[in-house]
Amino acid sequence: SAGLLRQLGATTCVVVTTPQQMVRAINLLAREGIKGLPLPAGSLMWTMEEGAPTWRWLMPSTTARAVSRDVIYELLAWPYYRLRGWVG
């Protein structure tokens, strides 16, 4: 993405992604000299239903599995990106 932005002469762009991936995306663009303006996208996986009891997050469900997958992905992505030298 940064290469394409540079070809267009852009130094700033809007970054639309889920809140859990935003920091990493902004850091990667900054490393490439592009200023990222965050615009978090809504994520059904990270939104509690209106009026739902908070203990519901502890119960096994498709949503809980998807949230767990996203959290594990982010926990593994940061060390991997650091090892590759993509983020500081």
C-alpha positions as CSV (number, residue, x, y, z in Angstrom):
1,S,0.0,0.0,0.0
2,A,2.8,2.4,0.9
3,G,4.4,1.9,-2.5
4,L,1.2,2.7,-4.3
5,L,0.6,5.8,-2.2
6,R,4.2,7.0,-2.9
7,Q,3.6,6.5,-6.7
8,L,0.5,8.7,-6.3
9,G,2.6,11.3,-4.4
10,A,0.5,10.8,-1.3
11,T,2.1,11.4,2.1
12,T,-1.1,10.9,4.1
13,C,-3.9,8.4,3.9
14,V,-7.0,7.3,5.8
15,V,-6.7,3.9,7.4
16,V,-9.9,2.0,7.7
17,T,-9.6,-1.2,9.7
18,T,-10.9,-2.8,12.9
19,P,-9.8,-1.2,16.2
20,Q,-7.7,-4.3,17.1
21,Q,-5.5,-3.9,14.0
22,M,-5.4,-0.1,13.8
23,V,-2.2,0.5,15.8
24,R,-0.2,-2.0,13.8
25,A,-1.5,-0.6,10.5
26,I,-0.6,3.0,11.5
27,N,2.9,1.9,12.7
28,L,3.6,0.1,9.4
29,L,2.6,3.2,7.3
30,A,4.7,5.5,9.5
31,R,7.7,3.2,9.0
32,E,7.2,3.8,5.3
33,G,6.9,7.6,5.7
34,I,3.1,7.7,5.3
35,K,1.0,9.4,7.9
36,G,-2.1,7.3,8.6
37,L,-5.3,8.9,9.7
38,P,-7.2,6.3,11.7
39,L,-10.9,5.7,10.9
40,P,-11.8,2.6,12.9
41,A,-14.4,0.3,11.2
42,G,-17.1,-1.2,13.3
43,S,-16.6,-4.8,14.2
44,L,-19.5,-7.1,15.0
45,M,-17.0,-9.4,16.7
46,W,-16.1,-6.7,19.2
47,T,-19.6,-5.3,20.0
48,M,-21.8,-6.5,22.7
49,E,-25.5,-6.7,22.0
50,E,-27.6,-4.0,23.5
51,G,-28.7,-5.1,27.0
52,A,-26.7,-8.4,26.9
53,P,-25.3,-9.4,30.3
54,T,-21.5,-9.0,30.5
55,W,-21.0,-12.6,31.7
56,R,-22.2,-13.7,28.2
57,W,-18.6,-13.2,26.9
58,L,-17.5,-16.0,29.1
59,M,-19.8,-18.6,27.5
60,P,-18.7,-20.6,24.5
61,S,-20.2,-19.2,21.3
62,T,-19.3,-18.5,17.7
63,T,-18.7,-14.8,18.5
64,A,-16.4,-15.7,21.5
65,R,-14.4,-18.0,19.2
66,A,-14.0,-15.3,16.6
67,V,-12.9,-12.7,19.1
68,S,-10.4,-15.2,20.6
69,R,-9.1,-15.9,17.1
70,D,-8.6,-12.1,16.5
71,V,-6.9,-11.6,19.8
72,I,-4.5,-14.6,19.2
73,Y,-3.7,-13.3,15.7
74,E,-2.8,-9.8,17.1
75,L,-0.7,-11.3,19.9
76,L,1.3,-13.4,17.4
77,A,1.4,-10.7,14.7
78,W,3.3,-8.1,16.8
79,P,6.3,-10.3,17.6
80,Y,6.4,-11.5,14.0
81,Y,6.4,-8.0,12.6
82,R,9.1,-7.0,15.1
83,L,11.3,-9.9,14.0
84,R,10.9,-8.9,10.4
85,G,11.8,-5.4,11.3
86,W,8.5,-4.0,10.1
87,V,7.6,-2.3,13.4
88,G,9.8,-1.0,16.3
